[in-house]
Amino acid sequence: MKKTKHTVFEIINLTSGTFILRLDRNNFEFEAGQYVILRVPGHKEGREYSIYSGTADNYLDFLIREIPEGHFSGYLRNLAPGSELVVEGPCGFFIPDQRTMLGTPSVFIATGTGISPFHSYVKSYPGLNYTVLHGVKYSSESCGREAFISGKQTICSTQDSKGDFKGRVTGYLEKSGIDKNAVYYLCGNANMIDEVSTLLENSEIKPENIRSEVYF
Ligand SMILES: Cc1cc2nc3c(=O)[nH]c(=O)nc-3n(C[C@H](O)[C@H](O)[C@H](O)COP(=O)(O)OP(=O)(O)OC[C@H]3O[C@@H](n4cnc5c(N)ncnc54)[C@H](O)[C@@H]3O)c2cc1C
């Protein structure tokens, strides 16, 4: 797999738990929705991260949750501008498919930093016919709102009432109803993906209309 070296431009702290890691682009080519493996030069250990920025941006952004007990995410948060990282990839096929590109209604469903590929989709292809559901604990964790067209994004927050819906994305889908003509894209933790997939399949959405990317 292709490996390129990139310089850290800056760490942009968004909340106590999340930050954007911004690297120079260094001619790196990718498709919206793909991920890379980030590694420290000279070390074997690496982790996968979806690209948060758009394909036309002249930098590479990653939206990262710092896991308190984790090894790698905390290390990334403390990198100084000018540090180098190895970017391996691009990897993955979680890109908008032909139907979505041609205007079929598409529903993007994320938990936490799983919003990242969808942020890249809408920055790269502003004309998509989409709605997005973002499941978070607190509404203040709903990063990247400015990239989504007003009214197309629903924040589902479980721990406060300041989002658009109090509860989980599954609760919102049960309440709002399922669009049987849409293509569904799910990204985030495996539990959410399992539960939403079951809900959609029980609502007669065919498996080929449900696409997913599992983070952990
Ligand atoms: C295809 C793919 C794309 C990914 N993209 C992103 C991304 O864009 N942003 C991002 O923050 N992470 C992303 N991840 C997760 C990332 O690769 C790391 O697992 C994460 O940063 C934790 O690494 P760590 O070394 O700090 O913790 P580790 O020591 O590896 O893990 C500690 C614990 O944290 C859990 N964990 C991992 N990720 C998360 C998370 N996001 N939220 C809550 N718990 C978690 C693990 O299950 C484990 O139990 C992605 C994973 C995959 C497979």
The ligand as a Gaussian input file, in Angstrom:
#p B3LYP/6-31G(d) Opt

LIG

0 1
 C      -12.191000       2.016000       9.130000
 C      -12.001000       2.757000      10.448000
 C      -12.072000       4.139000      10.466000
 C      -11.921000       4.832000      11.681000
 N      -12.028000       6.188000      11.679000
 C      -11.958000       6.867000      12.850000
 C      -12.134000       8.287000      12.864000
 O      -12.346000       8.926000      11.836000
 N      -12.032000       8.912000      14.079000
 C      -11.794000       8.227000      15.254000
 O      -11.718000       8.853000      16.328000
 N      -11.615000       6.880000      15.252000
 C      -11.675000       6.199000      14.090000
 N      -11.475000       4.832000      14.079000
 C      -11.026000       4.187000      15.344000
 C       -9.469000       4.320000      15.443000
 O       -8.849000       3.511000      14.451000
 C       -8.901000       3.884000      16.795000
 O       -9.431000       2.611000      17.114000
 C       -9.226000       4.873000      17.910000
 O       -8.639000       6.139000      17.654000
 C       -8.698000       4.361000      19.266000
 O       -7.313000       4.194000      19.193000
 P       -6.451000       4.222000      20.556000
 O       -5.113000       3.650000      20.272000
 O       -6.507000       5.566000      21.188000
 O       -7.258000       3.232000      21.505000
 P       -7.057000       1.653000      21.623000
 O       -6.051000       1.389000      22.666000
 O       -6.803000       1.055000      20.269000
 O       -8.559000       1.241000      22.035000
 C       -9.127000       1.522000      23.306000
 C      -10.637000       1.259000      23.281000
 O      -11.328000       2.312000      22.587000
 C      -12.406000       1.789000      21.776000
 N      -12.635000       2.752000      20.666000
 C      -11.999000       2.825000      19.476000
 N      -12.440000       3.862000      18.736000
 C      -13.381000       4.482000      19.477000
 C      -14.205000       5.628000      19.256000
 N      -14.132000       6.385000      18.117000
 N      -15.078000       5.975000      20.246000
 C      -15.169000       5.251000      21.402000
 N      -14.409000       4.152000      21.657000
 C      -13.528000       3.769000      20.717000
 C      -11.859000       0.430000      21.340000
 O      -12.930000      -0.455000      21.057000
 C      -11.074000      -0.038000      22.573000
 O      -11.930000      -0.720000      23.464000
 C      -11.656000       4.117000      12.885000
 C      -11.566000       2.714000      12.847000
 C      -11.749000       2.040000      11.659000
 C      -11.673000       0.527000      11.664000

